[in-house]
Amino acid sequence: LIPWTGGPLAILLQFAAPGIAAGSCAHSRFATHPISRLRRTSAFIFAISHGTSRQRDAIIGAVKKQHAFVRGPGYDASDAELQKWTAVTMLFAGLRAHAVLGKGVSERDREVLWRWGFGRFAMALDMPAEMWPRSWDEMERYYLAKIETLEITPAARRAARIFLYELTLPWWLRCMGMLPAMRLVMARWLPPRLRREYGLPDPDGRLAWLGYVVLVWVARVVLWVLPRRAERALGEGMRRDMVRAAEDIARFGRWMI
């Protein structure tokens, strides 16, 4: 569960790459169908990690087919550098979530994640293997250099505005204050320059700090008391989505979730 809480951070870091922001604004349904988008992402990740070769081929093929149409002035979803950055943001966002909400990640587990985990997602979409950092030091240098050079374009601001304020969410998530909570956490988790350029408030104000502390405390308690069977149920739900997606793609030639 914890790595998924880093999802919003990964998305905002991805929007800071001009090509991803432009493609998302022009082609993505994330504003009106965020849950469907999340389920497709989880199906892709689950297929790479746990699927059969047939399931992986079906889902990877569907993603590549969609990406073939996501291109325009200044962006191309098949760009290997964008695929690399997407995978890297998922890695660092997950590590941040574990550091804040869990017990952190050991060096051994981190090694497994960057070497054998997230790189596979980008390579599945044809990023050349030699583009993936060969050491953790190289990975950190790449990430920090990228953070310094990312550009928050008007498309990035528009995509972030939709993501942080205007997502079409189920009523129960709206009642839980999901979007205000997400803005509060992202104001603290984003690198300061990106936070300012996205227009998020100063996270060091007294009310913002207090709200963040309360949110983190509540999240830690919920994750601590959540029964193991809830985690197993989530994993089983992801597995079912992946199986259904692969079957639908084989039968109808497209996603149905």
C-alpha positions as CSV (number, residue, x, y, z in Angstrom):
1,L,0.0,0.0,0.0
2,I,2.7,2.5,1.0
3,P,4.4,2.8,-2.5
4,W,1.0,3.8,-4.0
5,T,0.8,6.8,-1.7
6,G,3.8,8.2,-3.6
7,G,1.9,8.1,-6.9
8,P,0.9,11.8,-6.8
9,L,4.5,12.9,-6.3
10,A,5.6,10.7,-9.3
11,I,2.9,12.2,-11.5
12,L,3.8,15.8,-10.6
13,L,7.5,15.1,-11.3
14,Q,6.5,13.5,-14.6
15,F,4.4,16.6,-15.6
16,A,7.6,18.7,-15.0
17,A,9.0,17.0,-18.2
18,P,7.6,19.2,-21.0
19,G,6.9,16.2,-23.3
20,I,4.9,14.3,-20.7
21,A,2.9,17.4,-19.7
22,A,2.1,18.2,-23.4
23,G,1.1,14.6,-24.1
24,S,-1.0,14.3,-21.0
25,C,-2.9,17.5,-21.7
26,A,-3.5,16.5,-25.4
27,H,-4.3,12.8,-25.0
28,S,-4.8,11.5,-21.5
29,R,-8.2,10.9,-19.8
30,F,-6.7,11.3,-16.3
31,A,-8.9,14.3,-15.5
32,T,-12.2,12.6,-16.1
33,H,-11.2,8.9,-15.5
34,P,-8.5,8.9,-12.9
35,I,-9.5,5.6,-11.3
36,S,-9.5,3.8,-14.7
37,R,-6.1,5.3,-15.4
38,L,-4.9,4.1,-12.0
39,R,-6.2,0.6,-12.7
40,R,-4.5,0.4,-16.1
41,T,-1.2,1.5,-14.6
42,S,-1.5,-1.1,-11.8
43,A,-2.4,-3.8,-14.4
44,F,0.7,-2.9,-16.4
45,I,3.0,-3.0,-13.3
46,F,1.4,-6.2,-12.1
47,A,1.8,-7.8,-15.5
48,I,5.5,-6.9,-15.7
49,S,6.1,-8.2,-12.1
50,H,3.9,-11.2,-11.9
51,G,2.1,-11.9,-15.1
52,T,2.6,-14.8,-17.5
53,S,4.4,-14.1,-20.8
54,R,1.1,-14.0,-22.6
55,Q,-0.4,-11.5,-20.2
56,R,2.7,-9.4,-20.3
57,D,2.8,-9.4,-24.1
58,A,-0.9,-8.5,-24.3
59,I,-0.7,-5.6,-21.9
60,I,2.6,-4.2,-23.1
61,G,1.3,-4.4,-26.7
62,A,-1.8,-2.4,-25.7
63,V,0.3,0.3,-24.0
64,K,2.6,0.6,-27.0
65,K,-0.4,0.8,-29.3
66,Q,-1.8,3.7,-27.3
67,H,1.6,5.4,-27.2
68,A,1.9,5.3,-31.0
69,F,-0.9,7.9,-31.2
70,V,0.5,10.1,-28.4
71,R,2.8,12.3,-30.4
72,G,2.8,15.9,-31.5
73,P,4.9,19.1,-31.5
74,G,7.6,18.6,-28.8
75,Y,6.4,15.2,-27.5
76,D,6.3,11.5,-28.3
77,A,5.2,8.9,-25.8
78,S,7.6,6.4,-27.3
79,D,10.6,8.7,-26.4
80,A,13.0,6.5,-24.4
81,E,14.1,9.4,-22.2
82,L,10.5,10.1,-21.1
83,Q,10.0,6.4,-20.4
84,K,13.2,6.4,-18.3
85,W,12.1,9.5,-16.4
86,T,8.6,8.0,-15.7
87,A,10.2,4.9,-14.2
88,V,12.7,7.0,-12.1
89,T,9.9,9.2,-10.7
90,M,8.0,6.1,-9.6
91,L,11.1,4.7,-7.9
92,F,12.0,7.9,-6.0
93,A,8.3,8.7,-5.1
94,G,7.9,5.2,-3.6
95,L,11.1,5.6,-1.6
96,R,9.9,8.9,-0.3
97,A,6.6,7.4,0.7
98,H,8.4,4.5,2.5
99,A,10.7,7.0,4.3
100,V,7.7,9.1,5.6
101,L,5.0,6.5,6.2
102,G,6.9,3.3,6.8
103,K,10.3,2.3,8.1
104,G,12.2,3.2,5.1
105,V,13.8,0.8,2.6
106,S,17.1,-1.1,3.3
107,E,20.0,-0.7,0.9
108,R,19.5,-4.3,-0.2
109,D,15.8,-3.7,-1.0
110,R,16.6,-0.4,-2.7
111,E,19.2,-2.2,-4.8
112,V,16.6,-4.7,-5.9
113,L,14.1,-2.0,-6.7
114,W,16.3,0.2,-8.9
115,R,18.3,-2.7,-10.5
116,W,15.6,-5.3,-11.2
117,G,12.3,-3.5,-10.5
118,F,11.5,-0.1,-12.0
119,G,13.9,-0.4,-14.9
120,R,11.9,-3.3,-16.2
121,F,8.9,-1.0,-16.7
122,A,10.7,1.3,-19.0
123,M,12.6,-1.5,-20.8
124,A,9.2,-3.2,-21.4
125,L,8.3,-0.1,-23.5
126,D,11.6,-0.4,-25.5
127,M,13.8,1.9,-23.5
128,P,17.3,0.5,-24.3
129,A,18.8,-1.3,-21.3
130,E,22.0,0.7,-21.5
131,M,20.1,3.9,-20.7
132,W,19.2,2.6,-17.2
133,P,21.7,3.8,-14.5
134,R,24.3,1.1,-13.7
135,S,24.8,2.1,-10.0
136,W,22.8,3.8,-7.3
137,D,25.2,6.7,-7.3
138,E,24.6,7.2,-11.1
139,M,20.8,6.9,-10.4
140,E,21.0,9.7,-7.8
141,R,23.1,11.9,-10.0
142,Y,20.7,11.5,-12.9
143,Y,17.7,12.3,-10.6
144,L,19.2,15.4,-9.0
145,A,20.5,16.7,-12.4
146,K,17.0,16.2,-13.9
147,I,15.3,18.0,-11.0
148,E,17.6,21.0,-11.6
149,T,16.8,21.2,-15.3
150,L,13.1,20.3,-15.4
151,E,10.8,23.1,-16.8
152,I,7.3,23.8,-15.6
153,T,5.6,24.8,-18.8
154,P,2.1,26.2,-19.2
155,A,1.0,22.6,-20.1
156,A,2.6,21.3,-16.9
157,R,0.8,23.9,-14.8
158,R,-2.5,23.1,-16.5
159,A,-2.0,19.4,-16.0
160,A,-1.0,19.9,-12.3
161,R,-4.0,22.2,-11.8
162,I,-6.4,19.5,-13.1
163,F,-4.7,16.8,-11.0
164,L,-4.6,18.8,-7.8
165,Y,-7.9,20.6,-7.9
166,E,-10.3,19.2,-10.6
167,L,-10.0,15.4,-10.8
168,T,-13.4,13.6,-11.2
169,L,-13.3,11.4,-8.1
170,P,-15.8,9.0,-6.5
171,W,-18.0,10.7,-3.9
172,W,-16.4,8.9,-1.0
173,L,-12.9,10.1,-1.9
174,R,-14.2,13.7,-2.2
175,C,-15.9,13.4,1.2
176,M,-12.5,12.3,2.6
177,G,-10.9,15.5,1.4
178,M,-8.6,13.6,-1.0
179,L,-7.6,16.6,-3.1
180,P,-6.9,19.1,-0.3
181,A,-4.9,16.4,1.5
182,M,-3.0,15.6,-1.6
183,R,-2.1,19.3,-2.1
184,L,-0.9,19.6,1.5
185,V,1.4,16.6,1.2
186,M,2.7,17.4,-2.2
187,A,3.6,20.9,-1.1
188,R,6.0,19.3,1.3
189,W,7.2,16.4,-0.8
190,L,8.0,18.3,-4.0
191,P,11.4,19.9,-4.5
192,P,11.0,23.6,-3.5
193,R,11.4,25.0,-6.9
194,L,8.8,22.8,-8.5
195,R,6.4,23.4,-5.6
196,R,6.7,27.2,-6.1
197,E,6.3,26.9,-9.9
198,Y,3.3,24.7,-9.5
199,G,1.8,27.4,-7.3
200,L,1.4,25.3,-4.2
201,P,1.5,27.1,-0.8
202,D,4.5,27.3,1.5
203,P,4.6,24.0,3.5
204,D,6.3,25.7,6.4
205,G,3.4,27.8,7.5
206,R,2.0,26.9,10.9
207,L,-1.3,25.6,9.7
208,A,0.2,23.8,6.7
209,W,2.8,22.1,9.0
210,L,0.2,21.1,11.5
211,G,-2.1,19.7,8.8
212,Y,0.7,17.8,7.3
213,V,1.8,16.3,10.7
214,V,-1.8,15.2,11.4
215,L,-2.2,13.6,7.9
216,V,1.0,11.7,8.2
217,W,0.1,10.5,11.8
218,V,-3.4,9.4,10.6
219,A,-1.9,7.6,7.6
220,R,0.7,5.8,9.7
221,V,-2.0,4.6,12.2
222,V,-4.3,3.4,9.4
223,L,-1.4,1.5,7.7
224,W,-0.4,0.0,11.1
225,V,-3.9,-1.2,12.0
226,L,-4.9,-2.2,8.6
227,P,-5.2,-6.0,8.6
228,R,-3.0,-8.1,6.4
229,R,-6.0,-9.4,4.6
230,A,-6.8,-5.9,3.4
231,E,-3.3,-5.8,1.7
232,R,-3.9,-9.3,0.3
233,A,-7.3,-8.1,-1.0
234,L,-5.7,-5.2,-2.8
235,G,-3.1,-7.4,-4.3
236,E,-5.8,-9.8,-5.4
237,G,-7.8,-7.0,-6.9
238,M,-4.8,-5.8,-8.9
239,R,-4.2,-9.4,-10.1
240,R,-7.8,-9.7,-11.3
241,D,-7.6,-6.4,-13.1
242,M,-4.4,-7.5,-14.8
243,V,-6.0,-10.9,-15.8
244,R,-9.1,-9.2,-17.1
245,A,-7.2,-6.6,-19.0
246,A,-5.1,-9.2,-20.7
247,E,-8.2,-11.2,-21.6
248,D,-10.1,-8.1,-22.9
249,I,-7.1,-7.0,-25.0
250,A,-6.8,-10.5,-26.5
251,R,-10.5,-10.7,-27.2
252,F,-11.4,-7.1,-28.2
253,G,-8.1,-5.6,-29.0
254,R,-8.3,-2.9,-26.4
255,W,-8.6,-2.1,-22.7
256,M,-12.0,-2.5,-21.0
257,I,-11.2,-1.3,-17.5
